[in-house]
Amino acid sequence: MNILVVGAAGMLGRKLVAALIQRAALRGRRIETLTLADIVEPQRPDFGGRVETVAVDLAAPETAARLVASRPDVIFHLAAVVSGEAEADFDKGYQVNLDGTRSLFEAVRRAGAAAPYCPRVVFTSSIVVFGEPLPEVIADSHCLTPLTSYGTQKAIGELLLADYSRRDFLDGVGIRLPTISIRPGKPNKAASGFFSSILREPLIGREAVLPVAETVRHWFASPRAAVDFMLHAAELDSAPLGSQRTITMPGLSATVADQIEALRRVAGEGAARLIRREPNPVIAGIIAGWPRSFDARRAEAFGFRAEKSFDDIIRVHIEDELSGVEPA
């Protein structure tokens, strides 16, 4: 089994690679080769098989063709400019999130022109492909109405995935990820970053800034669940998906107040007091058009699962990132 991970240097990419190595097999076959690519060279993992780590710009000419030259059996496409950065830098967002995606899909198509080739491609999309006006609970089949450049770029990626799959150039499964919380590491440029920082920083005794009202509601899953989504998507029988190749992943609908209450239950009042309210109208404006709750029965019917409470999400972070030690 030959696997390509595009976006392997990011948090989810690193966790996905670690999970692949731990599993040792995918789609009933032993994993023998890992090709890990990103704009910065990914760290080389401890893996008994063949590993190649490369720093590449996916949108650059010939890059995608180089990555698929070895004809990987499964391709995980995680590479993206995040929401806040894509909104601030229009050109960069479209270059990475759209041009890079099209280049990858087109390289797969061209690789199959000489000899039959149709790899499983797992494409990570986002719930921000949906935007106002929205129903209270969003069905998987709801029309795509993004209100940000990032959401638009991901929506186009979903359509490309469906069309290239329809033409049998690739076997695509798209997964619309909830906002991932709690993201480990340092804050990034995502508009949603505070959803993690208001929990992550207080858990280690640091202050965090809350830029929106506590009434803001959103759709969440942990990094562990996100990796499980990707692995399950890689092994899923795609035939029942039909033409609707992208699935909204299960998650937890919760308000900021729900997050803070869960933090208080798990880590105590002292942790909750480290959250400083500092309204930011730009972030609030972006978040205002994002979806809040989903009907995930289609995803669950395909076997996808996520956490049921924010207490669980916080405890996953403690287990995975804080050596299982809860704050005193």
HUWOHU-V677542 format. One record per backbone hydrogen bond with DSSP energy under -0.5 kcal/mol. CO is the residue of the C=O (numbers start at 1). NH is the residue of the N-H. E is the energy in kcal/mol with one decimal. If there is no record, write none. Layout:
co->CO nh->NH e->E
co->CO nh->NH e->E
This chain:
co->1 nh->3 e->-0.5
co->1 nh->32 e->-2.3
co->1 nh->33 e->-1.9
co->2 nh->73 e->-2.3
co->2 nh->74 e->-1.5
co->3 nh->35 e->-2.7
co->4 nh->6 e->-0.5
co->4 nh->76 e->-2.9
co->5 nh->7 e->-0.6
co->5 nh->8 e->-0.6
co->5 nh->37 e->-2.7
co->6 nh->78 e->-3.2
co->6 nh->79 e->-1.0
co->7 nh->10 e->-0.8
co->10 nh->14 e->-2.8
co->11 nh->15 e->-2.1
co->12 nh->16 e->-2.5
co->13 nh->17 e->-2.4
co->14 nh->18 e->-2.2
co->15 nh->19 e->-2.1
co->16 nh->20 e->-2.5
co->17 nh->21 e->-2.4
co->18 nh->22 e->-2.1
co->19 nh->23 e->-2.3
co->20 nh->24 e->-2.5
co->24 nh->31 e->-2.9
co->26 nh->29 e->-1.7
co->29 nh->26 e->-2.8
co->30 nh->32 e->-0.6
co->32 nh->50 e->-2.6
co->33 nh->3 e->-2.7
co->34 nh->36 e->-0.5
co->34 nh->52 e->-2.4
co->35 nh->5 e->-2.8
co->35 nh->37 e->-0.5
co->36 nh->54 e->-2.6
co->37 nh->7 e->-3.0
co->37 nh->8 e->-2.3
co->38 nh->56 e->-2.9
co->43 nh->45 e->-0.6
co->45 nh->47 e->-1.2
co->50 nh->34 e->-2.7
co->52 nh->36 e->-3.2
co->54 nh->38 e->-1.5
co->54 nh->56 e->-0.6
co->56 nh->58 e->-0.7
co->57 nh->60 e->-1.8
co->60 nh->63 e->-1.6
co->60 nh->64 e->-0.6
co->62 nh->66 e->-2.0
co->63 nh->67 e->-1.9
co->64 nh->68 e->-1.9
co->65 nh->69 e->-0.6
co->66 nh->69 e->-0.7
co->68 nh->71 e->-2.2
co->73 nh->120 e->-2.0
co->74 nh->4 e->-2.4
co->75 nh->77 e->-0.6
co->75 nh->122 e->-3.0
co->76 nh->6 e->-3.1
co->76 nh->78 e->-0.8
co->77 nh->124 e->-2.0
co->80 nh->82 e->-0.5
co->82 nh->86 e->-2.8
co->83 nh->87 e->-1.8
co->84 nh->88 e->-1.8
co->85 nh->89 e->-2.7
co->88 nh->90 e->-0.6
co->89 nh->93 e->-2.4
co->90 nh->94 e->-2.0
co->91 nh->95 e->-2.4
co->92 nh->96 e->-2.5
co->93 nh->97 e->-2.4
co->94 nh->98 e->-1.3
co->94 nh->99 e->-2.8
co->95 nh->100 e->-1.3
co->98 nh->102 e->-2.8
co->99 nh->103 e->-2.4
co->100 nh->104 e->-2.0
co->101 nh->105 e->-2.5
co->102 nh->106 e->-2.7
co->103 nh->107 e->-2.2
co->104 nh->108 e->-1.9
co->105 nh->109 e->-2.1
co->106 nh->110 e->-2.5
co->107 nh->111 e->-2.1
co->108 nh->112 e->-1.3
co->110 nh->113 e->-1.2
co->110 nh->114 e->-0.6
co->111 nh->115 e->-0.8
co->119 nh->171 e->-2.9
co->120 nh->75 e->-2.9
co->120 nh->122 e->-0.5
co->121 nh->123 e->-0.7
co->121 nh->173 e->-2.6
co->122 nh->77 e->-3.1
co->122 nh->124 e->-0.5
co->123 nh->125 e->-0.8
co->123 nh->175 e->-2.5
co->125 nh->177 e->-1.6
co->126 nh->129 e->-1.3
co->127 nh->130 e->-1.6
co->129 nh->145 e->-0.9
co->137 nh->139 e->-0.5
co->138 nh->295 e->-2.6
co->139 nh->142 e->-1.8
co->143 nh->145 e->-0.5
co->148 nh->152 e->-2.2
co->149 nh->153 e->-2.7
co->150 nh->154 e->-2.3
co->151 nh->155 e->-2.3
co->152 nh->156 e->-2.3
co->153 nh->157 e->-1.9
co->154 nh->158 e->-2.1
co->155 nh->159 e->-1.9
co->156 nh->160 e->-2.5
co->157 nh->161 e->-2.5
co->158 nh->162 e->-2.2
co->159 nh->163 e->-2.3
co->160 nh->164 e->-2.9
co->161 nh->165 e->-1.8
co->162 nh->166 e->-2.4
co->163 nh->167 e->-1.8
co->164 nh->169 e->-2.5
co->164 nh->170 e->-1.0
co->165 nh->168 e->-1.8
co->170 nh->172 e->-0.7
co->171 nh->121 e->-2.0
co->173 nh->123 e->-2.0
co->174 nh->247 e->-2.6
co->175 nh->125 e->-2.4
co->175 nh->177 e->-1.0
co->176 nh->249 e->-2.2
co->177 nh->127 e->-1.5
co->179 nh->181 e->-0.6
co->179 nh->221 e->-1.6
co->190 nh->193 e->-1.9
co->191 nh->194 e->-0.5
co->192 nh->195 e->-1.9
co->193 nh->196 e->-1.4
co->193 nh->197 e->-2.1
co->194 nh->198 e->-2.3
co->196 nh->199 e->-1.7
co->196 nh->200 e->-3.4
co->197 nh->201 e->-1.7
co->197 nh->202 e->-0.5
co->199 nh->203 e->-1.7
co->200 nh->204 e->-0.6
co->201 nh->204 e->-1.5
co->201 nh->206 e->-2.7
co->202 nh->205 e->-1.7
co->208 nh->276 e->-3.5
co->209 nh->211 e->-0.6
co->210 nh->278 e->-2.5
co->211 nh->280 e->-2.5
co->213 nh->216 e->-1.6
co->214 nh->257 e->-2.2
co->216 nh->256 e->-1.9
co->218 nh->254 e->-2.3
co->219 nh->179 e->-2.2
co->220 nh->252 e->-2.4
co->221 nh->181 e->-2.4
co->222 nh->226 e->-2.2
co->223 nh->227 e->-2.2
co->224 nh->228 e->-2.0
co->225 nh->229 e->-2.5
co->226 nh->230 e->-2.0
co->227 nh->231 e->-2.4
co->228 nh->232 e->-2.5
co->229 nh->233 e->-2.5
co->230 nh->234 e->-1.7
co->231 nh->235 e->-1.0
co->232 nh->235 e->-0.6
co->232 nh->236 e->-1.0
co->236 nh->238 e->-0.8
co->238 nh->241 e->-1.5
co->238 nh->242 e->-0.5
co->239 nh->242 e->-1.5
co->241 nh->244 e->-1.5
co->243 nh->245 e->-1.4
co->245 nh->174 e->-2.1
co->247 nh->176 e->-2.9
co->247 nh->249 e->-0.5
co->252 nh->220 e->-2.2
co->252 nh->254 e->-0.6
co->254 nh->218 e->-2.6
co->255 nh->259 e->-2.0
co->256 nh->260 e->-2.4
co->257 nh->261 e->-2.4
co->258 nh->262 e->-2.2
co->259 nh->263 e->-2.4
co->260 nh->264 e->-2.4
co->261 nh->265 e->-2.3
co->262 nh->266 e->-2.4
co->263 nh->267 e->-3.3
co->263 nh->268 e->-0.6
co->264 nh->268 e->-1.5
co->268 nh->271 e->-0.5
co->268 nh->272 e->-1.4
co->269 nh->273 e->-1.9
co->271 nh->274 e->-1.4
co->272 nh->275 e->-1.4
co->274 nh->208 e->-2.4
co->274 nh->276 e->-0.6
co->275 nh->277 e->-0.5
co->276 nh->210 e->-2.9
co->276 nh->278 e->-0.5
co->280 nh->284 e->-2.7
co->281 nh->285 e->-2.1
co->282 nh->286 e->-1.8
co->283 nh->287 e->-2.7
co->284 nh->288 e->-1.8
co->285 nh->289 e->-0.6
co->286 nh->289 e->-0.9
co->287 nh->290 e->-2.1
co->289 nh->132 e->-0.6
co->293 nh->138 e->-2.3
co->294 nh->296 e->-0.9
co->296 nh->300 e->-2.5
co->297 nh->301 e->-2.2
co->298 nh->302 e->-1.2
co->299 nh->304 e->-2.2
co->300 nh->303 e->-1.4
co->309 nh->313 e->-1.5
co->310 nh->314 e->-2.5
co->311 nh->315 e->-2.2
co->312 nh->316 e->-2.2
co->313 nh->317 e->-1.8
co->314 nh->318 e->-2.2
co->315 nh->319 e->-2.5
co->316 nh->320 e->-2.7
co->317 nh->321 e->-2.9
co->317 nh->322 e->-0.8
co->318 nh->322 e->-1.2
co->318 nh->324 e->-2.8
co->322 nh->325 e->-2.0
co->324 nh->326 e->-0.7
